[in-house]
Amino acid sequence: MSWSALAAATEPEPIPVTLDEAAEKATSAASWVEENWSTWLNTGLRILLILVVAIVLRWAVRRALTKLIDRMNRSAQAVEGQPSAVCSSTPSGGGSAPRRSVRCSVP
């Protein structure tokens, strides 16, 4: 797009003087919206579908990884002959943000 076309596109159009000019402008704008609304709807629905698929995939991958890590931890403990660790969390430290310390013990 050239600078003159860009400048012409950004310049406000003169206000219609007569009722016929105003009606013609309104009809032109309405026909432009009528021609393009389906494209806008199609684009919006595609974006929505992509977001939904991305959120579902993120949830599924996180859940699968969590289950895999838990299963690997259980199998490693079973190979070592250790029962599941018992963990407890207690608040520790001072300051504005309370921190929790986690202690695990194997019975």
C-alpha positions in Angstrom: 0.0 0.0 0.0 1.4 3.4 -1.0 1.6 6.4 1.3 -0.9 8.3 -0.7 -3.4 5.4 -0.5 -2.7 5.1 3.3 -3.2 8.8 3.7 -6.4 8.7 1.7 -7.7 5.8 3.8 -7.0 7.6 7.1 -8.6 10.9 6.1 -12.1 11.3 7.2 -14.7 11.3 4.5 -16.9 14.4 4.2 -20.2 14.4 6.0 -23.1 13.7 3.6 -25.0 16.9 2.8 -28.2 15.4 1.6 -30.5 12.6 2.9 -29.8 10.7 -0.3 -26.0 10.8 0.3 -26.5 9.6 3.9 -28.8 6.8 2.7 -26.2 5.7 0.1 -23.4 5.7 2.6 -25.5 3.7 5.1 -26.4 1.2 2.4 -22.8 0.9 1.3 -21.7 0.2 4.9 -24.4 -2.3 5.5 -23.6 -4.2 2.3 -19.9 -4.3 3.3 -20.8 -5.7 6.7 -23.2 -8.2 5.0 -20.4 -9.4 2.7 -17.8 -9.8 5.4 -19.7 -11.0 8.5 -19.4 -14.7 7.6 -15.6 -14.4 7.2 -15.3 -12.7 10.7 -17.5 -15.4 12.2 -15.4 -18.2 10.6 -12.2 -16.6 11.8 -13.5 -16.2 15.3 -14.7 -19.8 15.5 -11.4 -21.1 14.2 -9.5 -19.1 16.9 -11.9 -20.4 19.6 -11.5 -24.0 18.4 -7.7 -23.7 18.4 -7.8 -22.3 22.0 -10.1 -25.1 23.2 -7.8 -27.8 21.6 -4.7 -26.2 23.1 -6.2 -26.1 26.6 -7.4 -29.7 26.4 -4.1 -30.9 25.1 -2.2 -29.0 27.8 -4.4 -30.6 30.5 -4.0 -34.1 29.0 -0.2 -33.8 28.7 0.2 -32.5 32.3 -2.0 -35.3 33.6 -0.2 -37.9 31.7 3.2 -36.6 32.8 2.1 -36.5 36.4 0.9 -40.1 36.3 4.1 -41.2 34.6 6.3 -39.6 37.2 4.2 -41.1 40.0 4.4 -44.5 38.4 8.2 -44.2 38.0 8.6 -43.2 41.6 6.5 -46.1 42.8 8.4 -48.6 40.6 11.8 -47.2 41.8 10.7 -47.6 45.4 9.5 -51.1 44.8 12.8 -52.1 43.2 14.7 -50.7 46.2 12.3 -52.5 48.6 11.2 -49.3 50.3 7.7 -48.6 51.2 6.1 -45.3 50.3 7.6 -42.3 52.0 5.5 -40.4 54.6 5.8 -36.7 54.1 4.6 -33.8 56.3 4.8 -30.1 55.7 5.3 -27.5 58.4 5.5 -23.8 58.2 9.0 -22.5 58.7 10.9 -19.2 58.5 9.7 -15.7 59.0 9.1 -12.8 56.7 6.2 -11.7 54.6 5.7 -14.9 52.7 5.3 -18.0 54.8 7.4 -20.9 53.5 6.7 -24.6 54.0 9.3 -27.2 54.6 8.6 -30.7 53.6 10.1 -33.6 55.6 9.9 -37.1 54.3 10.7 -40.2 56.4 10.7 -43.8 55.4 9.2 -46.0 58.1 
